[in-house]
Amino acid sequence: MKTIIPKNVKLAESPSFGKCIFNYDKFCLGSKSYMELSKELIVNNGGTYIEKITW
């Protein structure tokens, strides 16, 4: 995997509020990194990543 998940305060805070990072702060660096990782996993395993996010 090429994607790096950096240490991020928002990633650490989200479980304290009982939320996943995408519900807590979808625009923080940590959530963007996890989206990149999911894209990488899908593509590397023969899938097609469709970028359509509706929040």
Rosetta constraint file for C-alpha pairs under 8 A:
AtomPair CA 1 CA 37 HARMONIC 7.85 0.50
AtomPair CA 1 CA 40 HARMONIC 7.34 0.50
AtomPair CA 1 CA 41 HARMONIC 8.00 0.50
AtomPair CA 3 CA 33 HARMONIC 7.02 0.50
AtomPair CA 3 CA 36 HARMONIC 6.61 0.50
AtomPair CA 3 CA 37 HARMONIC 5.58 0.50
AtomPair CA 3 CA 40 HARMONIC 7.56 0.50
AtomPair CA 4 CA 33 HARMONIC 6.89 0.50
AtomPair CA 4 CA 37 HARMONIC 7.92 0.50
AtomPair CA 5 CA 30 HARMONIC 6.43 0.50
AtomPair CA 5 CA 33 HARMONIC 5.58 0.50
AtomPair CA 5 CA 34 HARMONIC 6.82 0.50
AtomPair CA 6 CA 29 HARMONIC 7.84 0.50
AtomPair CA 6 CA 30 HARMONIC 6.56 0.50
AtomPair CA 6 CA 33 HARMONIC 7.73 0.50
AtomPair CA 7 CA 11 HARMONIC 7.55 0.50
AtomPair CA 7 CA 30 HARMONIC 7.48 0.50
AtomPair CA 8 CA 12 HARMONIC 6.59 0.50
AtomPair CA 8 CA 29 HARMONIC 7.27 0.50
AtomPair CA 8 CA 30 HARMONIC 5.97 0.50
AtomPair CA 9 CA 13 HARMONIC 6.16 0.50
AtomPair CA 10 CA 14 HARMONIC 6.06 0.50
AtomPair CA 10 CA 21 HARMONIC 7.33 0.50
AtomPair CA 10 CA 24 HARMONIC 7.82 0.50
AtomPair CA 10 CA 25 HARMONIC 7.04 0.50
AtomPair CA 10 CA 28 HARMONIC 7.02 0.50
AtomPair CA 10 CA 30 HARMONIC 7.22 0.50
AtomPair CA 11 CA 15 HARMONIC 7.81 0.50
AtomPair CA 11 CA 21 HARMONIC 6.10 0.50
AtomPair CA 11 CA 30 HARMONIC 6.09 0.50
AtomPair CA 11 CA 31 HARMONIC 7.67 0.50
AtomPair CA 12 CA 16 HARMONIC 7.83 0.50
AtomPair CA 13 CA 17 HARMONIC 6.91 0.50
AtomPair CA 14 CA 18 HARMONIC 6.47 0.50
AtomPair CA 14 CA 19 HARMONIC 5.35 0.50
AtomPair CA 14 CA 20 HARMONIC 5.99 0.50
AtomPair CA 14 CA 21 HARMONIC 5.65 0.50
AtomPair CA 14 CA 24 HARMONIC 5.78 0.50
AtomPair CA 15 CA 19 HARMONIC 5.58 0.50
AtomPair CA 15 CA 20 HARMONIC 6.61 0.50
AtomPair CA 17 CA 24 HARMONIC 7.95 0.50
AtomPair CA 19 CA 23 HARMONIC 5.93 0.50
AtomPair CA 19 CA 24 HARMONIC 5.79 0.50
AtomPair CA 20 CA 24 HARMONIC 6.15 0.50
AtomPair CA 21 CA 25 HARMONIC 5.72 0.50
AtomPair CA 21 CA 26 HARMONIC 6.38 0.50
AtomPair CA 21 CA 30 HARMONIC 7.71 0.50
AtomPair CA 21 CA 31 HARMONIC 5.90 0.50
AtomPair CA 22 CA 26 HARMONIC 4.33 0.50
AtomPair CA 22 CA 27 HARMONIC 7.99 0.50
AtomPair CA 22 CA 31 HARMONIC 6.05 0.50
AtomPair CA 25 CA 31 HARMONIC 7.22 0.50
AtomPair CA 26 CA 31 HARMONIC 5.59 0.50
AtomPair CA 26 CA 32 HARMONIC 7.28 0.50
AtomPair CA 27 CA 31 HARMONIC 6.48 0.50
AtomPair CA 27 CA 32 HARMONIC 6.62 0.50
AtomPair CA 28 CA 32 HARMONIC 6.43 0.50
AtomPair CA 29 CA 33 HARMONIC 6.09 0.50
AtomPair CA 30 CA 34 HARMONIC 6.30 0.50
AtomPair CA 31 CA 35 HARMONIC 6.26 0.50
AtomPair CA 32 CA 36 HARMONIC 6.30 0.50
AtomPair CA 33 CA 37 HARMONIC 6.23 0.50
AtomPair CA 34 CA 38 HARMONIC 6.19 0.50
AtomPair CA 35 CA 39 HARMONIC 6.22 0.50
AtomPair CA 36 CA 40 HARMONIC 6.14 0.50
AtomPair CA 37 CA 41 HARMONIC 6.16 0.50
AtomPair CA 38 CA 42 HARMONIC 6.18 0.50
AtomPair CA 39 CA 43 HARMONIC 6.17 0.50
AtomPair CA 39 CA 49 HARMONIC 6.03 0.50
AtomPair CA 40 CA 44 HARMONIC 5.90 0.50
AtomPair CA 41 CA 45 HARMONIC 6.17 0.50
AtomPair CA 42 CA 46 HARMONIC 6.63 0.50
AtomPair CA 42 CA 47 HARMONIC 5.04 0.50
AtomPair CA 42 CA 48 HARMONIC 6.56 0.50
AtomPair CA 42 CA 49 HARMONIC 6.33 0.50
AtomPair CA 43 CA 47 HARMONIC 5.02 0.50
AtomPair CA 43 CA 48 HARMONIC 5.86 0.50
AtomPair CA 43 CA 49 HARMONIC 6.41 0.50
